[in-house]
Amino acid sequence: MDNNTEKYSNNGWQNIGICSIFAEENIQYSKIPLYMYLVRRSFGYCKKVTNRTSQLEMSKKLKIDKKTLASHMNYLIENKFVKVIHSNHNPKGGGSEAYAYAPEYPEGYGYIYTEDDIKKSSSTGSKHSEPEKKNREDYKF
């Protein structure tokens, strides 16, 4: 696995931590690595959805066979931990097409920061505004 720890922002690390606690308390132990793989590639980058990836690529990264991956993915989808986003221009039901995945928001575990939140905070300016400067005429002597 890629262990480069500098690729996530502080918000990304917070999102991963929240989802890790959620997964530990709600998902079967054997399915947690797949869920966290999807979380790191979405919420870890403050995105709601992963980039398109194939199950073959995921099985290689997670070092599990495709049949096991398919059963784990089926569990996550059926229990509404993950949503599959099918491409509009590819026919559904094909072989090992690449799909995007969206982990569901873990309710009650904290706030998941996304790109939208980061854009809002940067467009409103910094948290600490400059004190208002007074003109010389504002003072009474």
C-alpha positions as CSV (number, residue, x, y, z in Angstrom):
1,M,0.0,0.0,0.0
2,D,1.0,3.6,-0.5
3,N,2.0,5.0,2.9
4,N,2.7,8.6,1.8
5,T,1.2,10.5,4.7
6,E,1.6,14.0,3.4
7,K,-1.1,13.7,0.7
8,Y,-4.0,14.4,3.1
9,S,-5.0,17.7,4.6
10,N,-5.8,18.1,8.3
11,N,-9.4,17.9,7.4
12,G,-8.8,14.8,5.4
13,W,-7.1,13.1,8.4
14,Q,-10.0,14.1,10.6
15,N,-12.5,12.6,8.1
16,I,-10.5,9.4,8.0
17,G,-10.5,9.2,11.8
18,I,-14.2,9.7,12.1
19,C,-14.9,7.1,9.5
20,S,-12.5,4.7,11.1
21,I,-14.4,4.9,14.4
22,F,-17.7,4.5,12.5
23,A,-16.4,1.4,10.7
24,E,-15.0,-0.2,13.8
25,E,-18.4,0.1,15.5
26,N,-20.7,-0.8,12.6
27,I,-19.0,-2.9,9.9
28,Q,-17.9,-6.5,10.0
29,Y,-14.2,-6.7,10.7
30,S,-13.3,-8.4,7.4
31,K,-15.0,-5.6,5.4
32,I,-13.4,-2.7,7.1
33,P,-10.2,-2.5,4.9
34,L,-12.4,-2.1,1.7
35,Y,-14.5,0.5,3.4
36,M,-11.5,2.4,4.6
37,Y,-9.8,2.1,1.1
38,L,-12.9,3.9,-0.3
39,V,-13.0,6.5,2.5
40,R,-9.3,7.4,2.1
41,R,-9.9,8.0,-1.7
42,S,-12.9,10.2,-1.1
43,F,-13.3,11.8,2.4
44,G,-9.5,11.6,2.8
45,Y,-9.2,14.1,0.0
46,C,-12.3,16.0,1.2
47,K,-14.3,14.7,-1.7
48,K,-17.7,13.0,-1.5
49,V,-16.9,10.4,-4.3
50,T,-13.8,8.4,-5.3
51,N,-12.3,8.6,-8.7
52,R,-13.4,5.9,-11.1
53,T,-11.6,2.6,-10.3
54,S,-12.1,-1.0,-11.3
55,Q,-12.6,-3.9,-8.9
56,L,-9.4,-5.5,-10.4
57,E,-7.4,-2.5,-9.3
58,M,-8.9,-2.5,-5.9
59,S,-8.3,-6.2,-5.4
60,K,-4.6,-5.7,-6.3
61,K,-4.3,-2.8,-3.8
62,L,-6.0,-4.7,-1.0
63,K,-4.3,-8.0,-1.9
64,I,-7.5,-10.0,-2.0
65,D,-9.0,-12.0,-4.8
66,K,-11.8,-10.6,-7.0
67,K,-14.4,-13.0,-5.6
68,T,-13.8,-11.9,-2.0
69,L,-13.7,-8.3,-3.0
70,A,-17.1,-8.7,-4.8
71,S,-18.7,-10.3,-1.7
72,H,-17.3,-7.6,0.6
73,M,-18.5,-4.9,-1.8
74,N,-21.9,-6.5,-2.0
75,Y,-22.1,-6.4,1.8
76,L,-21.2,-2.7,1.9
77,I,-23.7,-1.8,-0.8
78,E,-26.6,-3.9,0.7
79,N,-26.0,-2.4,4.1
80,K,-25.9,1.1,2.6
81,F,-22.3,1.9,3.8
82,V,-21.3,2.6,0.1
83,K,-23.1,3.8,-3.0
84,V,-21.9,2.8,-6.5
85,I,-22.0,5.6,-9.1
86,H,-22.4,4.1,-12.6
87,S,-21.0,6.0,-15.5
88,N,-23.6,7.6,-17.9
89,H,-21.7,6.7,-21.0
90,N,-20.9,3.0,-20.3
91,P,-23.5,0.3,-20.6
92,K,-24.5,-1.2,-17.2
93,G,-23.9,-4.8,-16.4
94,G,-20.6,-5.1,-18.3
95,G,-17.5,-6.9,-17.0
96,S,-14.9,-5.2,-14.8
97,E,-15.8,-1.6,-15.7
98,A,-14.5,1.2,-13.5
99,Y,-17.0,2.8,-11.2
100,A,-16.9,5.6,-8.7
101,Y,-17.9,4.9,-5.1
102,A,-19.4,7.2,-2.5
103,P,-19.1,6.1,1.2
104,E,-22.2,7.1,3.1
105,Y,-21.8,9.9,5.7
106,P,-21.4,8.3,9.1
107,E,-24.2,10.0,11.1
108,G,-23.5,10.9,14.7
109,Y,-19.7,10.6,14.6
110,G,-18.6,14.1,13.7
111,Y,-18.5,16.5,10.8
112,I,-17.0,15.3,7.5
113,Y,-15.3,18.2,5.7
114,T,-15.6,18.4,1.9
115,E,-14.2,20.6,-0.8
116,D,-17.4,22.7,-0.6
117,D,-16.7,23.6,3.0
118,I,-13.1,24.5,2.3
119,K,-14.2,26.7,-0.6
120,K,-16.8,28.5,1.6
121,S,-14.3,29.2,4.4
122,S,-11.6,30.5,2.0
123,S,-14.1,32.7,0.1
124,T,-15.3,34.4,3.3
125,G,-11.8,35.3,4.3
126,S,-9.8,34.5,7.4
127,K,-11.3,33.9,10.8
128,H,-9.5,36.9,12.3
129,S,-10.4,40.1,10.6
130,E,-8.3,43.3,10.9
131,P,-9.5,45.7,13.6
132,E,-11.3,48.6,12.1
133,K,-9.0,51.6,11.8
134,K,-10.3,54.9,13.2
135,N,-9.8,58.2,11.5
136,R,-8.2,61.0,13.3
137,E,-11.5,62.9,13.3
138,D,-13.1,60.0,15.4
139,Y,-11.1,60.9,18.5
140,K,-12.2,63.8,20.8
141,F,-9.5,65.8,22.6
